[in-house]
Amino acid sequence: MSTRTVIEEALRRLAPRIPPHEFGAVVDHALDSRGLRGAAPETAAWLSLVAYVRHTLTEYDDLLSQGYDQDSARYFVGDDIREVLAAWGVKRTLGEEE
């Protein structure tokens, strides 16, 4: 089974209601990220999903550009991330470091 297929399966389990266009972007990110190359499929899917939501669907990058540090920016967008993940059927809890 290809790496893409395994990550797709993991993402479907993690976020069963993710919209199709978001699904493809998250899988592509997991495959293209150097930091995720050696990760287990579930880990790659999860970290890619959280990063995608953080950077694409929240004000995280705007907060960084305003001078907030990563931890503070992540804190301020945490509820937004959790809301999107819940809408997509994610049951896993967002950790403070994610």
C-alpha angles and dihedrals in degrees: 000000000000123000089243092055093049092049091046090053091049092049092049089055093047098044110019094172099045110136114253096245091050090046093059093047092051093049091047090051092050091052096044098045114101090204093058099045095099096035124112112260094251091050093047092048093048097046092044091049093051093045092048093052092044096051100034107033105032138053091253096120091045090054091051091050089052090058103264115143119239096258093051093045091049090050093053094050096040095099091048091052092048090050093053093044091050091050088054092053097256112158097179116103119242110242123220091246094053 
